[in-house]
């Protein structure tokens, strides 16, 4: 490994970051082609079923691929899936050496480096692997644990109030700068989840209104369909809305929600709620990461079940005389690899939960990379388009 390798792999990482939240079930991957010390081609994987990062970088480089090196954040695939194998494309392009950040842990796609070696192309792996592992954590969670990564987002006052009491005017806790960061979080997660009560009381849009952003899949947990209704504003927004409920839920309500465009998945009544939720959404192949943005009740279910991997706590410099407390854990929860960032007047505490590391190595997770941190703390680099009606 050399300083030069680090520099060019860093460029490939910057390409991969462009793909966050857009590639599931595939991983976000970036690549650059280097000839005579200069980058002559760049690319990232824009989504499942579309060409991979290597193909875009090779196409941009054109004839300059002959005798060049290619830097890829993840080992080139070696199988025919929805697209041809990238290892073959690298061979046909006349690449001299392939430098990889991380070997592919997916046995169905691995073997690219072995193929390249068999046709005389040298390779090297492990370049900036720890940084790349952070970006790939949702993908790794899918591979190793068979479920999506769960990221908890909460906003609270200094005295731990997260929401208004029922019947009271809605409490705006955080600033515009913090709200922009939330939209960025939505942009890079595959799905956003709330409870049925939050859906009924707040009637949020659950869209991403950041310039250039994309709407995550909306997931609403309402076991008995006691709260959701077909006139929810989110059902009128672009994108998918999935409602989770038990099999014995009211059949008329089920039909009304179907007519309003909601997809529905059944929960297992014989399992604890959080585990049943995870089981249901794990069947959706293009959900590798979920931003848990509901109220304290749903958040506490997940925390108490040990199913939260990352946490993002927005703390406003306010003290509220009344309201609903932020969380009710049944045990002590420890955050590791913590980081504090200022968002206007608010603070954002980020961290991963103790022992929730699928690689069993110390790393921070997708939102704590320096690149993402820079976006979050520089809100002027993105803008949020405001809807005609208020809403989250």
N, C-alpha and C positions, 0 to 999 in steps of 0.2 A: 504494500500500500504506500502511496506517495502523496505529497501535497497536491500534485497535479490531478491524481485520481480523485482525491477528496473534492477538489474544485469542480471537476466535471460531474461527479456524482451529485454534488449539491445542485447543479443546474438541472439534473434529471429529477431530483426531489421537488424542485420548484414546479416542474411540469406535472408531477404526480399530484401536487396539492390542488391544481386546477380541477382534478377529477373527483375530489372528495364529495361524497354524497350522491354521485351520479352513476356509479358503475355496478352496484350490487346486482347479482351475487358475485360479480367479479371484483377483484381488488383494484384500487386506484394506482395506476402505474405510470411512470414517466420515463422518457428516454432521450438521449442526445447522441448524435453522430459527430465524431471529432476527427478532423483531417489536418495534419501538420500543425497541431496545437490550436486549431480554431474549430468552433462549433459550426457545422455546415447543415445540420438538420435537427429539428426538435419535434417532440410529439408526446401526447398523453392519450390514454384510453378514455374516450368520451362516454362509453356506455355499453352494456351487454349487447352482443350481436353486432357491434361495430368494430372496425379494425383496432388492433391493439397499438400501444404506444410505439413499439418498434417499427411498425409498418408506416405510421405517419412520419417518423423521423427519417426513415430510409427514403421515402418518397420525396421529402423535402430536400434531402441531400443529393438526390439524383445520381449522376455518374460519379460523383465524388465519394461514393461508398467504397469503391475499389481501393483496398489497402488501408481503409480507415478503421478506427475503433468505435465501438458502440457502448455506451454506458446505460444500463437499465436498472431501475430500482428493484425489480423482481425478476428472477430467472425466466428467460423466454420460454413460453409454453411449447410443448412438444407433442401436442395431440390435435386431432381434427375435432373441434367443437362446433360452435356457431361460425367460427372463422378458421382458416388454415393455420398450421403451426408457425409461430414466429421464428423458431430455430431454423426452419427451412428457408424462410424469407431472408434471414441474416446470411445464410450460406450462399444463396443465389445472388445476393447483392455484392458479394466479394469482400465482406468484412474480414479484417485481419485478426482482431482480438475483441472479445466480449467481456466487459467488466460489469459485474452484477453486485447489487447491494445485498440481496438476500436470496437464498435458494427457496424455491417454491415448496411449501409444506403440503400442498394438495397433490396426493399421489396420482390423481387423474391427469394433471397437467405437467408434472415434474419430468425431468429427464432432458431438458433442453441443453444443458451444459455437456452432458454425456454425448448427445448427438453431435454437437459442434466439435467436440474433441475427436469423434470418429471420422469427421471430414476434414480434420487438420486445422481447425480454428482454435487458437489458444483462448483461455479464459481465466478470470480471477473473480473471487466472490468475497463477500463480507465487508465491502466498502461502505462505511457509514451505516452499518446494519442496525445499530440501536435507534438511530433517528428514523430509519425506514420502518422499523418495527412499530414505532409509535403511530405512524400514518396508517399502517396496515392492521391495527388492532381489531377493528370490527370484523375484517376478513379472517383474522386468526381465531377470533372467538367462534366464528361459524365453523371453522375447520376443526378446532380442538374440543369445543364444548357443544357444538350443534345448536347454538342459539345466538340471537343477536346481542350485541353489546347494549347495556342499559345505562344511560347517562341521566342523572337526576338534576333538574334545574329548579331552584327555589329562589324566591325573592322575599326579603323580610326586613322589618325595622330593627333598630338596635335592641329592642326588648322582645324580639322574637315573634312579632305579629306578621302573619302571612296573608291575611285576607280579612274583609269586613265580616261582621256577624250577619246571619241571614236577616233580610229585611232592611238592612242599613245600606246607605249609598256605597257604591263600589269605591274601594280605596286604591288610589294610584300610588304605588310604593316607590318605584324606581324612576330614574330620569330618562330623557330621550337617548342619552349616550348608552345607558345600560340596555334600553329597549332595542337599540340598533345591534348590540352584541347578541341579543337573543335571536334576532332575525338571522344573524350570521350562523348561530348554532343550528337553527332550523334548516338553513341552506345546506349544511354539511352532514346532516343526519338523514337517514332514509325515511324515518317515521317520527311522528310526534304523538304522544299519548296523554289523554286526560280521562278523568272519571265522568260518569253520567251527571253527577250533581253539578260539577263545574260547567259542563256543557249547558245545563238548563239555566243556572244562575247567571253565568257570564255571557252565554251565547257567543263564544268567540269565533273568529274567522279561521284561525289556525293556518294562515297562509304565511309565506315568506315574502315580505314586501321590500326586500333589499334589491337594489338595482342589479340586474343580472342573476338574481337568485331563482331557485326553483322550489315549488311547494312540496313539502314532505307528504307522505301518506298520512292521513289523519286516522288515529285509532281512538275510539271511545269505549271505555269499559263501563257497562251498565248491566250487571248480572241479571236483574229482573225486569229490565226495560221500564223502570219506574220513573226515569227522569228524561230521557231523550224523546224527541218528537219530530215529526217530518218537516216542521217549519224552521229547524235550526239553520242559521245562516251559513254554516260550513257546508251544508248540503247543496248550497247554490254556488259554491266556489269551484274553480277548476281543480281537477285532481280527484284522487280516491278518498273516500271516507269508509272506514270499516268499523262496525259496531260489534262488540263482543258481549254475548249474553248466554244464559243457561238455556238448555233445550225446552224447558217448560215455560218460557216467557210467553206473554200474551200473543196469540197468533194474529189477531187483528193488527196489533202494533207492528208485528213483524212485516205484514203485508204493506202497511202504510210506509214503513221505512224503506222497503224494497222499491215501492213506487216512487219515492223521493230520491232514489239513486244510491242509497246506502248499501254497501256490501255487508254481509253478516257472517260471523264465525261463532261457533258454539264453544262454550267453556265446559270443562269437565267438572261436574258438581261433586265428584268424589276426590278431588284434589284441592289443596289450599289455593286460595284465589290467585296469588302471585305466580305460583308454579303453573296453574292452569292457563293464565294469560300468556306466559312464556311459551308453553306448549302450543297454543293456538297460533301465535304470530310466527313461530318458528317454521310453520308450514308455508309461509309466504316467502318465496325464494329471494325476492329483491328487497327484503328488509334485513340488513346486517347491523344496523344501529338504530336505537330508539331514544329519542329525547323525552324523558318523562317530565311533563310540564303541568301535571294536574295539581290538585290541592293536597293538603297535608294527609288526608286519609289514604289515598292511593299511594303516595310517597312512603308513608309509614308501612303499608303492606309490603312493599318491595324491600325497604330497608330491613324490616324484621325477618324477611325471608332470605336475606343475604344475597339478593340478586341485583344489587346496584353496583356497577363497576366504577363509574366516575361521578363526581358531584360538582355542580356549579352553583355556588351560593352568592346571590347578589344582596348586599347589605346596604340599606339606605340610612343616612344619618338622621333618622327620625325616631321619635318615641311616641307610640300610639297608646291612648288611654284604654282602648278596648279592641277586640277583634279575635280572630282565630289563631291559635299558636301554630308555629310553623311545622313541627314534627312531634310525634309521640312514639319514639323508639322503645322497644322493650329490652334493649341492651345497649351497652356503650358501643359507639361506632367510631372508628379511628380513620382519619384521612392521612394519606402519605403523599410524598412528592407534592406538597402544597405550594401554591403560588398565589400571591396577592396582586391584583391589578386595579388601578383606579379607572372608573368609568364616569367621568364628570364628577359629581359630588358623591357617587356611590363607590363601593368596593366590591370586587369580584374575587371570591375565594374559590380556587379550583384545586382538585386533587383526586386521587384514586382511592378506593376503599381498600383497607388492609386485606391482603391475601386475595385480591381479585385480579391477579396478573396471570394471564393464560400462558405466558412464557416463563414464569417464575424467575424473571430477571427484573431489576429495578429500572422501570421507565415510566414516563409520565402520561402518555395517552395522547389522542389525536389533537385535542384542543390546546395542549400545553407546549407544542412545538413553537420555536421562536417565530416562525413565519406566521402562524395563526395568531399568536399573541400580538404581533405587530398590526395585524388587521383589526383585531378587537380594540386596541387602544388608540387607533387612528380613525375615528368614525368619519372624518372628512373624506376618507378615500372611498366611501360608499354612502349612498343615500337611501332612505326608506321612503317609498311612495305611500302616502297616507290615503286610506280608503275614504269614501264619502261618508260612511258611518263609522262610529268608533268601534273598536274591537281588537282583540289580541290576534 
